[in-house]
């Protein structure tokens, strides 16, 4: 049977569509009795499995449960923590619900009703809790991590070296913030003066303040606000930031979690997206 170059080109384009969008890890080619060629990700009688390479690092899995807005459980009981985002906490025996936590979980449950997802890992595959870290895609190509941000259900939390898709995630957050939707409309997540940090040191916070100096140690470089408040940046991450001297004397918004040591308060800033010059 003779096939023209046009047949092969059409076949190549179809295969590229399936694999580049993460729709399938296997593609089948069949020819009917009239010589017509079709391609599908579903096997059929007489179809030949093609030797192709699916999109690098993206694999199909089944979800059995949504734990919260940024964590899912696979059929093999592995926990998947969504990369680049953080949603408010849900209620548990250890803590009360944070505003927006239940809404994020309900949204994620609705998105994953079909249960099949594609996972894409970055440089570091597990966190300190041994959870797998991944970007999650639905079979129709929706990037769940990004969609959470677009809907104002999460905030950006980029931890190097896992910086894949960071530009898209930041843009999605900026869009939701501009529209004041979801968490961006909630009083609990509005910026507070960093001088009030002692009264607001639980959960993800937004503070405003002006650093006055820089202090460097072996592990961290710190922007100092006063003798009891600073933000710290790992020296290994400094290359991601502009020169820290550009922040001194400028009004900043700082986003993150507060750590406390007696009467000293500090925020660990791991990516420039959490340190905004106003």
C-alpha positions, 0 to 999 in steps of 0.5 A: 500500500502506498502512502504519500508524504502528505499522509506521513505529515498529517500523522506526524502532526496528530501524534505531536498534538497528542504527546506535546499536550500530555494527552497520551503516553501511547498512540495507536495507528490503524488503517481501514479496508479503504486505506484510510489512516487514523490515530488514537490514544485508545487501542482497537482491533488491528491497530498498531502501537507506535514507538513514540516518546511522550512529553518528557517527565509527564506521566498519567496517574489516578487520583483517589482523594483530594486532601486539601487545596494543594495536595492530592492522594494517588491510587498508590497512596502517594501524596502529591504536593502541587508545586509553586502554589500554597492554599490556605489550610483546611480544618484539622484536629491540629488547627482551625481552617484558614479563610479560603481553605475549604473553597480551594479544596472544593474547587480542586475536587470539582476539577479532578472528578475524572480522577486522571491527571498528568504529573510533571516533576521539577528539579527537587522531587520530594519535600521535607515531608517526603511528599512528591512535588509536581505540576498537575495537568488534567487530560484536557491540558489544564494546568491545575497549579496555574488555574488555582492562582487564576481563580484567587484560590492560592498564592505563589510559593516558589522554592528554588530550584523548582522554578519551572513555570514560575513566570506563568504562575506569577502572572496568574497571581497578578491577574487574580490580585488585580481583579481582587478575587478569592483570597485577594478580597479577604480581610485576613490577607490584606497587607499589615505594617511589619511593626505589627508582626507580633500580632500576626505571626500565624499562617501566610501573611503580607507585611509592608515596611522599609528595611534600613540595612543589610546583614550577612552571615554564612548561611543568610543575608538579612534585610533588617527592619529593626532590632527585632524584625528581619527577612532572610534570604539564603545566600545560595538563592541570592543570584535570583534577586537583584542586588539587595542594596536596591531594597534598602530604604524602599517601601516593600511588601513581604509575603510569607510565613513568620518564624519567631525566636523569643521576641525576634521575628523573621520571614524566610524569602526564597524567591523574588516573587515574595518581595515586592517593591511598592 
